[in-house]
Amino acid sequence: MTKIDTKTDKVLAFLLGIIYGYRGALVEVKRKDICQYNEEEHSKDKVYFINRKTGYVGNVKSSEVTHICAIRENKEEKKVVIFLYKKQG
């Protein structure tokens, strides 16, 4: 297994942190086009805006967003749904 250097890539460190943080839960990942993102659909979810070019990860939408990650937790069912929005094609 090769070592992954997360010190130089904030986005990679963020995604690995999510995976590690929910390691005991049932995780479902849904990948969608970024133009399908709807703020109302994710009003109760944790939403992070990502710019892979600059390394920005945060909850404030910047002018150039390459990805959007919305996390929906269902603690009763111990299930997590991760929505990844990115430009398709």
C-alpha positions in Angstrom: 0.0 0.0 0.0 1.4 3.4 -0.9 1.4 6.3 1.4 -0.8 9.2 0.5 0.6 12.7 1.2 -2.3 14.7 2.5 -0.2 17.7 3.6 -0.1 19.2 0.2 -3.7 18.6 -0.8 -6.4 20.0 1.5 -9.2 18.6 -0.5 -7.8 15.0 -0.4 -7.3 15.4 3.4 -10.9 16.6 3.8 -12.3 13.6 1.8 -10.2 11.1 3.7 -11.3 12.7 7.0 -14.9 12.2 6.0 -14.3 8.6 5.2 -12.4 7.9 8.4 -14.9 9.8 10.5 -17.8 7.7 9.3 -16.0 4.4 9.2 -18.5 2.6 11.5 -21.6 3.8 9.6 -23.3 2.6 6.5 -22.2 5.1 3.8 -23.9 5.8 0.5 -22.3 8.1 -2.0 -24.4 9.8 -4.7 -22.5 11.6 -7.5 -24.4 14.3 -9.4 -23.7 17.1 -11.8 -22.9 20.4 -10.1 -25.8 22.1 -12.0 -28.2 19.8 -10.1 -27.2 21.2 -6.7 -30.2 22.7 -4.9 -29.7 24.6 -1.7 -33.2 23.9 -0.4 -32.6 20.1 -0.8 -29.6 20.3 1.5 -30.8 23.0 3.9 -30.4 20.6 6.9 -27.2 18.9 5.6 -23.6 19.8 6.2 -22.5 21.4 2.9 -18.9 22.1 1.9 -17.7 24.0 -1.2 -14.5 22.8 -2.8 -12.1 24.3 -5.3 -9.6 21.7 -6.3 -7.4 24.3 -8.1 -6.8 26.5 -5.1 -7.3 23.9 -2.4 -10.2 25.7 -0.8 -12.6 23.7 1.4 -15.2 25.5 3.4 -18.9 26.3 4.0 -18.8 29.7 2.2 -19.5 29.4 -1.5 -16.7 31.1 -3.5 -16.9 32.3 -7.1 -15.1 29.3 -8.5 -16.4 26.0 -7.0 -15.3 22.8 -8.7 -17.1 20.4 -6.3 -19.8 20.5 -3.7 -20.0 17.9 -0.9 -23.2 17.6 1.1 -23.4 15.2 4.0 -26.7 13.9 5.3 -26.6 12.0 8.6 -29.3 9.6 9.9 -28.3 8.8 13.4 -31.2 6.4 14.1 -30.3 4.2 11.1 -26.6 4.8 11.5 -26.5 5.8 7.9 -24.7 8.6 6.1 -25.4 9.8 2.5 -22.6 11.8 0.9 -23.7 13.8 -2.2 -20.8 14.8 -4.4 -21.5 17.4 -7.0 -19.0 18.0 -9.8 -18.9 19.0 -13.4 -19.7 16.1 -15.6 -17.7 15.6 -18.8 
